[in-house]
Amino acid sequence: MKTQKVSKYVFFDESGTGGDSSYLALGVIVCKRPSGLHEKFDQLRRKHNYHNEIKFEKISQKWCW
């Protein structure tokens, strides 16, 4: 049986509002080429002149791609 090495990168994040909220969101991105993902985020950052951490609760409709 032939084996194949597969490189995958896994990015995980959680988001919650804290306090008395009963909501928690979990996000996972699995990719083979994280540089492509990084390029897309860089494009969005330049387009919207936004260079801080991207917080889900602060993303407006203009960020949807």
PyRosetta script that sets phi, psi and omega in degrees:
from pyrosetta import init, pose_from_sequence

init()
pose = pose_from_sequence("MKTQKVSKYVFFDESGTGGDSSYLALGVIVCKRPSGLHEKFDQLRRKHNYHNEIKFEKISQKWCW")
pose.set_psi(1, 128.8)
pose.set_omega(1, -179.8)
pose.set_phi(2, -88.2)
pose.set_psi(2, 133.7)
pose.set_omega(2, 177.1)
pose.set_phi(3, -105.2)
pose.set_psi(3, 152.9)
pose.set_omega(3, -178.9)
pose.set_phi(4, -129.2)
pose.set_psi(4, 129.9)
pose.set_omega(4, 177.6)
pose.set_phi(5, -82.2)
pose.set_psi(5, 126.6)
pose.set_omega(5, 179.3)
pose.set_phi(6, -121.2)
pose.set_psi(6, 122.1)
pose.set_omega(6, 177.7)
pose.set_phi(7, -96.2)
pose.set_psi(7, 123.7)
pose.set_omega(7, 176.9)
pose.set_phi(8, -131.0)
pose.set_psi(8, 146.0)
pose.set_omega(8, 177.7)
pose.set_phi(9, -113.5)
pose.set_psi(9, 135.6)
pose.set_omega(9, -177.6)
pose.set_phi(10, -120.9)
pose.set_psi(10, 125.4)
pose.set_omega(10, 177.5)
pose.set_phi(11, -116.1)
pose.set_psi(11, 129.5)
pose.set_omega(11, -176.1)
pose.set_phi(12, -128.1)
pose.set_psi(12, 140.5)
pose.set_omega(12, 176.0)
pose.set_phi(13, -148.8)
pose.set_psi(13, 154.2)
pose.set_omega(13, 176.4)
pose.set_phi(14, -126.8)
pose.set_psi(14, 154.1)
pose.set_omega(14, 179.1)
pose.set_phi(15, -142.8)
pose.set_psi(15, 136.2)
pose.set_omega(15, 176.4)
pose.set_phi(16, -154.3)
pose.set_psi(16, 157.1)
pose.set_omega(16, -177.4)
pose.set_phi(17, -89.5)
pose.set_psi(17, -8.7)
pose.set_omega(17, 178.4)
pose.set_phi(18, 75.3)
pose.set_psi(18, -175.5)
pose.set_omega(18, 179.0)
pose.set_phi(19, 63.4)
pose.set_psi(19, -132.6)
pose.set_omega(19, -176.1)
pose.set_phi(20, -89.8)
pose.set_psi(20, 6.4)
pose.set_omega(20, -177.5)
pose.set_phi(21, -67.5)
pose.set_psi(21, 141.2)
pose.set_omega(21, 177.8)
pose.set_phi(22, -103.1)
pose.set_psi(22, 16.7)
pose.set_omega(22, -178.1)
pose.set_phi(23, -109.7)
pose.set_psi(23, 136.9)
pose.set_omega(23, 175.9)
pose.set_phi(24, -141.9)
pose.set_psi(24, 131.4)
pose.set_omega(24, 178.7)
pose.set_phi(25, -113.4)
pose.set_psi(25, 138.0)
pose.set_omega(25, 176.6)
pose.set_phi(26, -120.0)
pose.set_psi(26, 137.4)
pose.set_omega(26, 179.1)
pose.set_phi(27, -130.8)
pose.set_psi(27, 139.8)
pose.set_omega(27, 178.6)
pose.set_phi(28, -135.6)
pose.set_psi(28, 133.2)
pose.set_omega(28, 172.9)
pose.set_phi(29, -121.0)
pose.set_psi(29, 126.9)
pose.set_omega(29, 176.3)
pose.set_phi(30, -116.6)
pose.set_psi(30, 125.1)
pose.set_omega(30, -179.5)
pose.set_phi(31, -146.5)
pose.set_psi(31, 160.0)
pose.set_omega(31, 177.9)
pose.set_phi(32, -94.7)
pose.set_psi(32, -23.0)
pose.set_omega(32, -176.3)
pose.set_phi(33, -131.4)
pose.set_psi(33, 85.1)
pose.set_omega(33, -176.9)
pose.set_phi(34, -64.2)
pose.set_psi(34, -19.6)
pose.set_omega(34, 178.9)
pose.set_phi(35, -64.4)
pose.set_psi(35, -32.8)
pose.set_omega(35, 176.8)
pose.set_phi(36, -66.4)
pose.set_psi(36, -39.3)
pose.set_omega(36, 176.9)
pose.set_phi(37, -65.4)
pose.set_psi(37, -43.3)
pose.set_omega(37, 178.6)
pose.set_phi(38, -60.8)
pose.set_psi(38, -41.1)
pose.set_omega(38, 178.3)
pose.set_phi(39, -60.6)
pose.set_psi(39, -43.6)
pose.set_omega(39, 180.0)
pose.set_phi(40, -62.3)
pose.set_psi(40, -44.3)
pose.set_omega(40, 178.1)
pose.set_phi(41, -65.1)
pose.set_psi(41, -38.0)
pose.set_omega(41, 177.1)
pose.set_phi(42, -62.5)
pose.set_psi(42, -40.8)
pose.set_omega(42, 177.6)
pose.set_phi(43, -60.3)
pose.set_psi(43, -45.6)
pose.set_omega(43, 179.6)
pose.set_phi(44, -64.9)
pose.set_psi(44, -40.4)
pose.set_omega(44, 179.5)
pose.set_phi(45, -62.5)
pose.set_psi(45, -43.9)
pose.set_omega(45, 179.0)
pose.set_phi(46, -66.3)
pose.set_psi(46, -44.4)
pose.set_omega(46, -178.5)
pose.set_phi(47, -58.5)
pose.set_psi(47, -40.5)
pose.set_omega(47, -175.8)
pose.set_phi(48, -104.4)
pose.set_psi(48, 7.2)
pose.set_omega(48, -179.9)
pose.set_phi(49, 48.2)
pose.set_psi(49, 51.6)
pose.set_omega(49, -177.6)
pose.set_phi(50, -127.8)
pose.set_psi(50, 117.0)
pose.set_omega(50, -174.3)
pose.set_phi(51, -123.3)
pose.set_psi(51, 7.7)
pose.set_omega(51, 175.8)
pose.set_phi(52, -84.7)
pose.set_psi(52, 179.3)
pose.set_omega(52, 175.2)
pose.set_phi(53, -62.4)
pose.set_psi(53, 137.8)
pose.set_omega(53, 179.4)
pose.set_phi(54, -83.2)
pose.set_psi(54, 114.6)
pose.set_omega(54, 179.6)
pose.set_phi(55, -104.4)
pose.set_psi(55, 127.4)
pose.set_omega(55, -176.5)
pose.set_phi(56, -56.7)
pose.set_psi(56, -42.5)
pose.set_omega(56, -175.6)
pose.set_phi(57, -69.1)
pose.set_psi(57, -12.5)
pose.set_omega(57, -179.5)
pose.set_phi(58, -103.2)
pose.set_psi(58, -0.2)
pose.set_omega(58, -178.7)
pose.set_phi(59, -78.1)
pose.set_psi(59, 127.2)
pose.set_omega(59, 178.6)
pose.set_phi(60, -97.0)
pose.set_psi(60, 177.9)
pose.set_omega(60, -179.9)
pose.set_phi(61, -60.7)
pose.set_psi(61, -27.9)
pose.set_omega(61, -178.4)
pose.set_phi(62, -67.0)
pose.set_psi(62, -16.6)
pose.set_omega(62, 178.9)
pose.set_phi(63, -83.5)
pose.set_psi(63, -14.7)
pose.set_omega(63, -177.4)
pose.set_phi(64, -65.6)
pose.set_psi(64, 132.6)
pose.set_omega(64, 178.5)
pose.set_phi(65, -127.6)
pose.dump_pdb("model.pdb")
